[in-house]
Amino acid sequence: MGSSQSAPKVTAQDRAILDLKLQRDKLKQYQKKIQVVLDREQEIAKSHLANGQKDRAIIALRRRKYQQGMLLKTDGQLENLEQLVSTIEFSLVEVSVLHGLQQGNEVLKEIHREMNIESVEKLMEETQEAREYQREIGDILANRLTHDEEDAVQTELRELQALAIGKAVPDERIELPSAPTAPPVISEDLEVVQSPSTNSERIAIPG
């Protein structure tokens, strides 16, 4: 009578590795999808600048920078968790890993919400509701961005302004007439008259 082979036990470390892989795959999917949102926010910022609405352009750029920052931070956190999971002494860092995975799931949910293109289009709308949404987003992001991120926003704003000015004022070069190369031709109808007082010659034009 043969003995049945028992299934291998799934450890906490195995589950953590699987969760990390799922989060990493989901983050890669989000990175591709959210690029559409990031491009649209930059176009909205350009449009507001063209209309002289610098404050609204800054809101769009701040939101764009915030989303880019979330992607980078999440990617870095998952990379750190992968290093912790692969350690031999996993039991010593298990609590930290599980906490990190939980945070990762929350951030991924937030990134998923940020991919909503309808909320991005509200940055262009002129309705009262849209205006209130824009002010709310502007106030929230002003406190969430780091100093470096805010500096990056201001740098991008100046670049877009310079680009807009360059398009509005094309580089028009005025063509100046070329200098004459042949000596001037004097008409045969002109008469040279001697001036009695100065003993000098002048050209008289027949009337």
C-alpha positions, 0 to 999 in steps of 0.5 A, spaced: 500 500 500 503 506 497 503 512 502 501 519 499 506 524 498 504 530 502 503 537 499 509 542 500 507 547 505 506 554 503 510 559 508 509 566 510 515 567 505 512 564 499 506 568 500 510 574 501 514 573 494 507 572 491 504 578 493 510 582 491 510 579 484 503 581 483 504 588 486 510 589 481 506 586 475 500 591 477 505 597 478 508 596 471 501 596 468 499 602 471 505 605 469 503 604 462 496 606 463 498 613 467 502 615 461 496 617 458 494 621 464 501 625 465 501 627 457 494 630 458 496 634 464 502 637 460 497 639 454 492 642 459 498 646 463 500 648 456 493 650 454 492 654 461 499 658 459 496 660 452 490 663 455 494 667 461 492 662 466 498 661 470 495 658 477 491 653 473 497 651 469 501 650 476 495 645 478 496 641 472 503 640 473 503 639 480 498 633 479 502 631 474 509 631 478 505 628 484 503 622 480 510 621 477 512 621 484 508 616 487 510 611 481 517 612 483 516 611 490 512 605 490 517 602 485 523 603 490 518 601 496 517 594 492 525 594 491 526 594 498 521 589 500 524 584 495 531 585 498 527 583 505 523 577 502 530 574 499 533 574 506 535 568 509 532 571 516 525 572 513 522 571 520 526 577 523 523 582 518 516 578 517 512 584 520 516 589 516 515 586 510 507 585 511 506 592 513 510 594 507 506 590 502 499 593 506 502 600 504 504 597 497 496 595 496 494 602 499 498 606 494 496 602 488 489 603 489 491 610 490 495 610 483 489 606 480 484 612 482 489 617 479 488 614 472 481 616 472 481 621 465 475 624 467 478 627 473 483 630 469 479 633 464 476 637 470 482 641 470 480 644 463 472 645 465 470 652 467 463 650 471 463 652 478 464 645 480 470 644 476 473 650 479 472 648 486 475 641 484 481 645 482 482 649 488 481 643 492 486 639 488 491 645 488 491 646 496 492 638 497 498 638 492 501 644 495 502 640 502 504 634 499 509 635 494 516 636 497 521 642 496 524 638 490 518 636 487 515 643 487 522 646 484 521 641 479 514 644 477 516 651 477 522 649 472 517 645 468 513 651 468 518 656 466 520 651 460 513 651 458 512 658 458 519 659 454 516 654 449 509 658 448 513 664 447 517 661 442 511 659 438 508 665 439 513 670 436 517 666 431 524 668 429 523 672 423 529 675 419 529 681 416 532 681 409 536 687 408 538 689 401 545 687 398 550 692 397 551 695 390 557 692 387 557 696 380 559 704 380 553 709 380 551 711 373 550 718 371 544 720 366 546 724 360 541 729 362 544 731 368 548 738 367 555 740 371 554 747 373 560 751 375 559 755 382 562 762 381 562 763 389 566 756 391 569 755 384 566 748 385 562 743 381 555 741 382 550 737 378 544 740 375 537 736 374 534 739 368 527 742 369 
